[in-house]
């Protein structure tokens, strides 16, 4: 088992494998959009990813956490009647400096109860 503190230093593929081994999946809520820059506020004409198809393919899925407000807005519309626990999380982006790191961590730890 990889410690959380080790994840940032791993290559991307290894981080994905570590998440998967902990029972965590990672998907985009937006399939396509127009955006200048990297901020979510710059997203225009977002098209939701086919999350219903994904959810249907994972019968043991119990919860979905949304990384940031834009993801939550779009994902909640798509999964509103899914029966899953939907958790809005603060953006993990360094640009989200309005919330202290300790507060972000506390909110993200809400997912811990759903891990294997």
MMTF fields as JSON, N, C-alpha, C and O atoms, coordinates in Angstrom:
{
  "mmtfVersion": "1.0.0",
  "mmtfProducer": "UNKNOWN",
  "numBonds": 463,
  "numAtoms": 464,
  "numGroups": 116,
  "numChains": 1,
  "numModels": 1,
  "chainsPerModel": [1],
  "groupsPerChain": [116],
  "chainIdList": ["A"],
  "bondAtomList": [4, 2, 8, 6, 12, 10, 16, 14, 20, 18, 24, 22, 28, 26, 32, 30, 36, 34, 40, 38, 44, 42, 48, 46, 52, 50, 56, 54, 60, 58, 64, 62, 68, 66, 72, 70, 76, 74, 80, 78, 84, 82, 88, 86, 92, 90, 96, 94, 100, 98, 104, 102, 108, 106, 112, 110, 116, 114, 120, 118, 124, 122, 128, 126, 132, 130, 136, 134, 140, 138, 144, 142, 148, 146, 152, 150, 156, 154, 160, 158, 164, 162, 168, 166, 172, 170, 176, 174, 180, 178, 184, 182, 188, 186, 192, 190, 196, 194, 200, 198, 204, 202, 208, 206, 212, 210, 216, 214, 220, 218, 224, 222, 228, 226, 232, 230, 236, 234, 240, 238, 244, 242, 248, 246, 252, 250, 256, 254, 260, 258, 264, 262, 268, 266, 272, 270, 276, 274, 280, 278, 284, 282, 288, 286, 292, 290, 296, 294, 300, 298, 304, 302, 308, 306, 312, 310, 316, 314, 320, 318, 324, 322, 328, 326, 332, 330, 336, 334, 340, 338, 344, 342, 348, 346, 352, 350, 356, 354, 360, 358, 364, 362, 368, 366, 372, 370, 376, 374, 380, 378, 384, 382, 388, 386, 392, 390, 396, 394, 400, 398, 404, 402, 408, 406, 412, 410, 416, 414, 420, 418, 424, 422, 428, 426, 432, 430, 436, 434, 440, 438, 444, 442, 448, 446, 452, 450, 456, 454, 460, 458],
  "bondOrderList": [1, 1, 1, 1, 1, 1, 1, 1, 1, 1, 1, 1, 1, 1, 1, 1, 1, 1, 1, 1, 1, 1, 1, 1, 1, 1, 1, 1, 1, 1, 1, 1, 1, 1, 1, 1, 1, 1, 1, 1, 1, 1, 1, 1, 1, 1, 1, 1, 1, 1, 1, 1, 1, 1, 1, 1, 1, 1, 1, 1, 1, 1, 1, 1, 1, 1, 1, 1, 1, 1, 1, 1, 1, 1, 1, 1, 1, 1, 1, 1, 1, 1, 1, 1, 1, 1, 1, 1, 1, 1, 1, 1, 1, 1, 1, 1, 1, 1, 1, 1, 1, 1, 1, 1, 1, 1, 1, 1, 1, 1, 1, 1, 1, 1, 1],
  "groupList": [{"groupName": "UNK", "atomNameList": ["N", "CA", "C", "O"], "elementList": ["N", "C", "C", "O"], "formalChargeList": [0, 0, 0, 0], "bondAtomList": [1, 0, 2, 1, 3, 2], "bondOrderList": [1, 1, 2], "singleLetterCode": "X", "chemCompType": "L-PEPTIDE LINKING"}],
  "groupTypeList": [0, 0, 0, 0, 0, 0, 0, 0, 0, 0, 0, 0, 0, 0, 0, 0, 0, 0, 0, 0, 0, 0, 0, 0, 0, 0, 0, 0, 0, 0, 0, 0, 0, 0, 0, 0, 0, 0, 0, 0, 0, 0, 0, 0, 0, 0, 0, 0, 0, 0, 0, 0, 0, 0, 0, 0, 0, 0, 0, 0, 0, 0, 0, 0, 0, 0, 0, 0, 0, 0, 0, 0, 0, 0, 0, 0, 0, 0, 0, 0, 0, 0, 0, 0, 0, 0, 0, 0, 0, 0, 0, 0, 0, 0, 0, 0, 0, 0, 0, 0, 0, 0, 0, 0, 0, 0, 0, 0, 0, 0, 0, 0, 0, 0, 0, 0],
  "groupIdList": [1, 2, 3, 4, 5, 6, 7, 8, 9, 10, 11, 12, 13, 14, 15, 16, 17, 18, 19, 20, 21, 22, 23, 24, 25, 26, 27, 28, 29, 30, 31, 32, 33, 34, 35, 36, 37, 38, 39, 40, 41, 42, 43, 44, 45, 46, 47, 48, 49, 50, 51, 52, 53, 54, 55, 56, 57, 58, 59, 60, 61, 62, 63, 64, 65, 66, 67, 68, 69, 70, 71, 72, 73, 74, 75, 76, 77, 78, 79, 80, 81, 82, 83, 84, 85, 86, 87, 88, 89, 90, 91, 92, 93, 94, 95, 96, 97, 98, 99, 100, 101, 102, 103, 104, 105, 106, 107, 108, 109, 110, 111, 112, 113, 114, 115, 116],
  "secStructList": [7, 7, 7, 2, 2, 2, 2, 6, 6, 1, 7, 2, 2, 2, 2, 2, 2, 2, 2, 2, 2, 6, 6, 7, 7, 7, 7, 7, 1, 3, 3, 3, 3, 3, 3, 1, 1, 1, 7, 4, 4, 4, 3, 3, 3, 3, 3, 3, 7, 7, 2, 2, 2, 2, 2, 2, 6, 7, 6, 6, 7, 7, 3, 3, 3, 3, 3, 1, 2, 2, 2, 2, 2, 2, 2, 2, 2, 2, 2, 6, 6, 1, 7, 1, 3, 3, 3, 3, 3, 7, 7, 7, 1, 6, 6, 7, 7, 1, 1, 7, 2, 2, 2, 2, 2, 2, 2, 2, 4, 4, 4, 4, 4, 4, 7, 7],
  "xCoordList": [0.846, 0.0, 0.886, 1.828, 0.585, 1.353, 0.755, -0.463, 1.609, 1.16, 0.726, 1.286, -0.269, -0.751, 0.372, 0.396, 1.296, 2.386, 3.289, 3.961, 3.313, 4.166, 3.56, 4.298, 2.253, 1.582, 2.102, 2.356, 2.273, 2.696, 4.023, 4.228, 4.912, 6.213, 6.23, 7.235, 5.133, 5.075, 4.759, 4.119, 5.201, 4.762, 3.237, 2.629, 2.639, 1.179, 0.549, -0.408, 1.062, 0.489, 0.54, -0.381, 1.597, 1.711, 0.714, 0.175, 0.472, -0.544, -1.919, -2.683, -2.235, -3.522, -3.647, -4.701, -2.576, -2.596, -2.785, -3.506, -2.146, -2.298, -3.726, -4.271, -4.333, -5.731, -6.628, -7.494, -6.428, -7.253, -7.132, -8.126, -5.921, -5.736, -6.432, -6.726, -6.697, -7.42, -8.934, -9.693, -9.358, -10.792, -11.277, -12.468, -10.365, -10.719, -10.597, -9.575, -11.638, -11.607, -11.528, -11.941, -11.001, -10.83, -11.366, -10.858, -12.402, -13.013, -13.303, -13.442, -13.392, -13.792, -15.303, -15.946, -15.879, -17.321, -17.643, -18.786, -16.647, -16.841, -16.169, -14.971, -16.963, -16.421, -15.72, -14.683, -16.296, -15.682, -16.171, -17.239, -15.368, -15.706, -14.719, -13.721, -15.015, -14.085, -13.535, -14.284, -12.209, -11.619, -10.294, -9.443, -10.151, -8.86, -8.247, -8.845, -7.06, -6.422, -6.827, -7.454, -6.462, -6.701, -7.774, -8.102, -8.325, -9.318, -10.695, -11.12, -11.378, -12.731, -13.672, -14.605, -13.441, -14.301, -14.256, -15.161, -13.223, -13.079, -13.766, -13.75, -14.359, -15.015, -16.294, -17.141, -16.418, -17.606, -18.148, -17.384, -19.452, -20.135, -19.704, -19.334, -19.753, -19.353, -20.371, -21.579, -19.875, -20.712, -20.381, -19.226, -21.389, -21.168, -20.684, -21.108, -19.795, -19.34, -20.484, -21.372, -20.478, -21.554, -21.426, -21.133, -21.651, -21.473, -22.476, -22.158, -23.693, -24.672, -24.149, -24.333, -23.5, -22.941, -21.848, -21.768, -21.012, -19.943, -20.512, -20.078, -21.484, -22.1, -22.74, -22.635, -23.398, -24.046, -23.025, -23.36, -21.796, -20.78, -20.042, -19.206, -20.356, -19.675, -20.731, -21.045, -21.278, -22.372, -21.987, -22.866, -20.709, -20.311, -20.026, -19.661, -20.189, -19.94, -20.95, -22.154, -20.451, -21.33, -21.34, -22.326, -20.264, -20.171, -19.363, -18.519, -19.639, -18.888, -18.516, -19.374, -17.24, -16.759, -16.429, -15.795, -16.853, -16.617, -15.523, -15.647, -14.458, -13.311, -13.6, -13.299, -14.181, -14.46, -15.919, -16.691, -16.268, -17.664, -18.201, -19.343, -17.412, -17.882, -18.16, -19.173, -17.278, -17.481, -18.747, -19.52, -18.961, -20.145, -21.428, -22.408, -21.429, -22.624, -23.019, -24.188, -22.046, -22.328, -22.627, -23.61, -21.803, -21.987, -23.284, -23.92, -23.691, -24.948, -26.152, -27.119, -26.096, -27.201, -27.316, -28.417, -26.192, -26.181, -26.554, -27.272, -26.08, -26.259, -27.321, -27.348, -28.183, -29.164, -29.998, -30.261, -30.414, -31.288, -30.575, -31.21, -29.277, -28.482, -28.529, -28.207, -28.921, -28.904, -27.535, -27.377, -26.552, -25.2, -25.081, -25.833, -24.146, -23.803, -22.948, -21.921, -23.369, -22.653, -22.017, -22.699, -20.704, -19.946, -19.24, -18.394, -19.592, -18.928, -17.644, -17.666, -16.539, -15.229, -14.615, -14.882, -13.798, -13.117, -12.097, -11.513, -11.89, -10.923, -9.55, -9.11, -8.881, -7.525, -6.495, -5.297, -6.964, -6.063, -5.349, -5.963, -4.057, -3.332, -3.943, -3.748, -4.686, -5.334, -6.46, -6.874, -6.956, -8.009, -7.364, -7.276, -6.924, -6.23, -7.173, -6.737, -8.458, -9.413, -9.624, -9.989, -9.396, -9.594, -8.233, -7.454, -7.934, -6.641, -6.502, -7.498, -5.27, -4.997, -5.642, -6.206, -5.573, -6.157, -7.667, -8.214, -8.326, -9.767, -10.065, -11.034, -9.23, -9.391, -9.226, -10.028, -8.18, -7.915, -9.082, -9.474, -9.629, -10.751, -11.943, -12.595, -12.228, -13.35, -13.082, -13.973, -11.847, -11.508, -11.531, -11.812, -11.244, -11.264, -12.665, -12.821, -13.693, -15.059, -15.177, -16.053, -14.295, -14.319, -13.763, -14.031, -12.997, -12.309, -13.256, -12.896, -14.443, -15.407, -15.91, -16.556, -15.623, -16.085, -14.969, -15.209, -13.747, -12.631, -12.593, -13.149, -11.939, -11.807, -10.97, -10.74],
  "yCoordList": [-1.186, 0.0, 1.243, 1.344, 2.165, 3.403, 4.438, 4.598, 5.12, 6.178, 7.396, 7.67, 8.13, 9.328, 10.304, 10.92, 10.453, 11.41, 11.044, 11.912, 9.762, 9.312, 9.587, 9.655, 9.745, 9.865, 11.001, 10.761, 12.22, 13.304, 13.053, 13.559, 12.3, 12.051, 10.93, 10.732, 10.194, 9.072, 9.534, 10.57, 8.779, 9.063, 8.924, 8.185, 9.622, 9.675, 8.282, 8.025, 7.387, 6.04, 5.295, 4.545, 5.492, 4.844, 5.436, 4.721, 6.74, 7.362, 6.781, 6.474, 6.63, 6.036, 4.613, 4.228, 3.829, 2.454, 2.415, 1.559, 3.332, 3.389, 3.733, 3.161, 4.657, 5.001, 3.802, 3.487, 3.137, 1.985, 0.884, 0.251, 0.653, -0.398, -0.053, -0.945, 1.23, 1.65, 1.721, 2.104, 1.349, 1.376, 2.73, 3.029, 3.553, 4.896, 4.942, 4.548, 5.423, 5.646, 7.138, 7.949, 7.493, 8.899, 9.117, 8.533, 9.964, 10.26, 11.743, 12.415, 12.245, 13.629, 13.71, 12.829, 14.758, 14.966, 15.688, 15.669, 16.322, 17.054, 16.28, 16.003, 15.933, 15.21, 16.166, 15.837, 17.358, 18.357, 19.737, 19.889, 20.739, 22.127, 23.044, 22.591, 24.315, 25.336, 26.032, 26.369, 26.249, 26.922, 27.555, 26.925, 28.813, 29.484, 29.522, 30.061, 28.955, 28.895, 27.639, 26.743, 27.583, 26.359, 26.502, 25.521, 27.688, 27.884, 27.357, 27.518, 26.734, 26.238, 27.365, 27.145, 28.558, 29.691, 30.017, 30.676, 29.569, 29.84, 28.782, 28.896, 27.77, 26.71, 27.245, 27.828, 27.036, 27.454, 26.246, 25.397, 26.178, 25.123, 23.716, 22.895, 23.438, 22.097, 21.037, 21.267, 19.903, 18.757, 17.664, 17.26, 17.197, 16.198, 14.871, 14.441, 14.24, 12.892, 11.913, 12.209, 10.755, 9.768, 9.022, 7.827, 9.747, 9.171, 8.065, 7.134, 8.158, 7.086, 5.747, 4.723, 5.748, 4.505, 3.977, 2.776, 4.873, 4.479, 3.866, 2.798, 4.549, 4.069, 2.7, 1.822, 2.519, 1.233, 0.099, -1.06, 0.421, -0.61, -0.965, -1.868, -0.25, -0.487, -0.705, 0.224, -1.912, -2.152, -1.946, -1.707, -2.03, -1.855, -0.392, -0.091, 0.509, 1.935, 2.471, 2.259, 3.172, 3.694, 5.207, 5.791, 5.859, 7.302, 7.901, 7.24, 9.165, 9.928, 11.254, 11.965, 11.579, 12.869, 13.746, 13.296, 14.99, 15.934, 16.916, 17.615, 16.974, 17.841, 19.246, 19.565, 20.077, 21.466, 21.72, 20.8, 22.989, 23.408, 23.109, 22.668, 23.337, 23.098, 21.61, 21.246, 20.758, 19.316, 18.902, 18.081, 19.467, 19.13, 19.57, 18.827, 20.754, 21.26, 20.343, 19.983, 19.969, 19.117, 17.683, 17.094, 17.126, 15.749, 15.521, 14.481, 16.466, 16.323, 16.293, 15.576, 17.065, 17.042, 15.66, 15.131, 15.087, 13.791, 12.653, 11.734, 12.703, 11.59, 11.855, 11.175, 12.831, 13.241, 12.091, 12.06, 11.166, 10.072, 8.726, 7.684, 8.744, 7.517, 6.664, 5.477, 7.239, 6.513, 6.503, 5.938, 7.114, 7.189, 8.352, 9.323, 8.251, 9.386, 10.316, 9.9, 11.564, 12.555, 13.561, 14.188, 13.706, 14.532, 15.651, 15.398, 16.89, 18.051, 18.322, 18.5, 18.35, 18.549, 19.853, 20.284, 20.475, 21.677, 21.293, 20.21, 22.17, 21.905, 21.622, 22.281, 20.634, 20.315, 21.211, 21.094, 22.099, 22.992, 23.951, 24.477, 24.184, 25.186, 26.583, 27.452, 26.792, 28.09, 28.329, 29.47, 27.267, 27.39, 27.67, 26.789, 28.89, 29.268, 29.858, 30.218, 29.958, 30.544, 29.66, 30.148, 28.376, 27.417, 26.891, 26.423, 26.957, 26.439, 24.941, 24.221, 24.485, 23.085, 22.143, 21.121, 22.462, 21.588, 21.435, 20.353, 22.496, 22.436, 21.594, 20.834, 21.729, 20.895, 19.418, 18.577, 19.117, 17.731, 17.144, 16.0, 17.91, 17.423, 17.076, 16.053, 17.909, 17.652, 16.421, 15.597, 16.298, 15.148, 13.842, 12.784, 13.906, 12.695, 12.125, 11.006, 12.889, 12.365, 11.118, 10.28, 11.007, 9.853, 8.584, 7.48, 8.735, 7.596, 6.477, 5.304, 6.81, 5.786, 4.926, 3.903, 5.326, 4.57, 3.743, 3.028, 3.837, 3.096, 1.668, 1.349, 0.806, -0.597, -0.706, -1.809],
  "zCoordList": [0.0, 0.0, 0.0, 0.786, -0.866, -0.969, -0.02, 0.054, 0.687, 1.591, 0.785, -0.277, 1.284, 0.602, 0.312, -0.754, 1.234, 1.065, -0.104, -0.662, -0.483, -1.582, -2.955, -3.937, -3.055, -4.342, -5.225, -6.405, -4.718, -5.615, -6.323, -7.427, -5.728, -6.327, -7.349, -8.031, -7.466, -8.4, -9.813, -9.995, -10.82, -12.191, -12.282, -11.507, -13.212, -13.345, -13.383, -12.652, -14.213, -14.325, -12.993, -12.67, -12.223, -10.915, -9.919, -9.074, -10.022, -9.149, -9.452, -8.537, -10.739, -11.109, -10.586, -10.08, -10.703, -10.209, -8.693, -8.182, -7.976, -6.517, -6.135, -5.192, -6.854, -6.583, -6.835, -6.018, -7.952, -8.293, -7.249, -6.893, -6.759, -5.75, -4.436, -3.639, -4.204, -3.004, -3.24, -2.35, -4.448, -4.75, -5.218, -5.13, -5.716, -6.176, -7.692, -8.253, -8.345, -9.788, -10.057, -9.229, -11.205, -11.555, -12.958, -13.915, -13.093, -14.382, -14.456, -13.434, -15.67, -15.892, -15.966, -16.538, -15.392, -15.515, -16.813, -17.269, -17.405, -18.657, -19.787, -19.738, -20.812, -21.961, -22.912, -23.487, -23.073, -23.941, -23.536, -22.944, -23.867, -23.544, -24.265, -24.825, -24.238, -24.714, -23.483, -22.566, -23.463, -22.31, -22.715, -23.342, -22.337, -22.473, -21.089, -20.158, -20.944, -19.636, -18.892, -19.456, -17.625, -16.851, -15.782, -15.115, -15.6, -14.546, -14.949, -16.093, -14.007, -14.266, -14.669, -15.443, -14.159, -14.492, -15.982, -16.495, -16.676, -18.108, -18.977, -20.202, -18.374, -19.142, -19.773, -19.097, -21.082, -21.834, -22.591, -23.05, -22.715, -23.461, -23.031, -23.87, -21.724, -21.285, -21.704, -21.663, -22.096, -22.424, -21.407, -21.273, -20.702, -19.643, -20.207, -21.28, -19.471, -19.81, -19.546, -18.746, -20.202, -20.022, -18.683, -18.647, -17.602, -16.273, -15.959, -15.219, -16.52, -16.272, -16.773, -16.115, -17.931, -18.471, -17.552, -17.296, -17.062, -16.156, -14.881, -14.451, -14.28, -13.039, -13.251, -12.394, -14.384, -14.667, -14.79, -14.547, -15.161, -15.345, -14.049, -14.037, -12.956, -11.67, -10.583, -9.838, -10.484, -9.533, -8.069, -7.242, -7.726, -6.325, -5.973, -4.837, -6.928, -6.684, -5.677, -5.821, -4.65, -3.601, -3.527, -3.077, -3.959, -3.811, -4.946, -5.551, -5.219, -6.209, -5.571, -5.049, -5.614, -5.131, -6.317, -7.272, -6.264, -7.35, -6.958, -5.952, -7.739, -7.48, -7.999, -9.15, -7.149, -7.501, -7.837, -8.105, -7.812, -7.992, -9.386, -9.518, -10.419, -11.788, -11.99, -12.587, -11.502, -11.597, -10.857, -11.354, -9.671, -8.876, -9.573, -9.592, -10.135, -10.821, -11.968, -12.113, -12.778, -13.932, -13.492, -13.942, -12.632, -12.193, -11.449, -11.625, -10.625, -9.875, -10.815, -10.561, -11.895, -12.872, -13.504, -13.661, -13.86, -14.536, -13.586, -13.98, -12.347, -11.406, -10.331, -9.305, -10.563, -9.554, -9.004, -7.802, -9.82, -9.381, -9.38, -9.547, -9.196, -9.288, -8.028, -8.08, -6.907, -5.64, -4.98, -3.898, -5.607, -5.044, -4.071, -4.157, -3.157, -2.305, -3.168, -3.705, -3.296, -4.1, -3.151, -2.34, -3.265, -2.318, -3.068, -3.925, -2.74, -3.331, -2.55, -1.332, -3.266, -2.646, -3.143, -4.265, -2.311, -2.791, -3.853, -3.803, -4.794, -5.854, -5.272, -4.329, -5.847, -5.421, -6.099, -5.844, -6.957, -7.683, -6.739, -5.811, -6.965, -6.168, -6.326, -5.476, -7.426, -7.634, -6.627, -6.425, -5.997, -4.989, -3.633, -2.778, -3.458, -2.225, -1.18, -0.087, -1.505, -0.568, 0.656, 1.725, 0.496, 1.582, 2.033, 1.203, 3.315, 3.798, 3.519, 3.449, 3.363, 3.058, 4.073, 3.684, 5.349, 6.38, 6.175, 6.384, 5.775, 5.524, 4.286, 4.267, 3.248, 2.047, 2.408, 2.003, 3.173, 3.554, 4.338, 4.108, 5.248, 6.059, 5.177, 5.388, 4.201, 3.299, 2.433, 2.227, 1.924, 1.08, 1.872, 1.309, 3.154, 3.979, 4.151, 4.638, 3.754, 3.773, 2.894, 3.107, 1.913, 1.009, 1.651, 1.176, 2.721, 3.337, 3.722, 3.622, 4.155, 4.563, 3.414, 3.643, 2.189, 1.024, 0.384, -0.589, 0.924, 0.361, 0.852, 1.903, 0.093, 0.488, 1.728, 2.223]
}
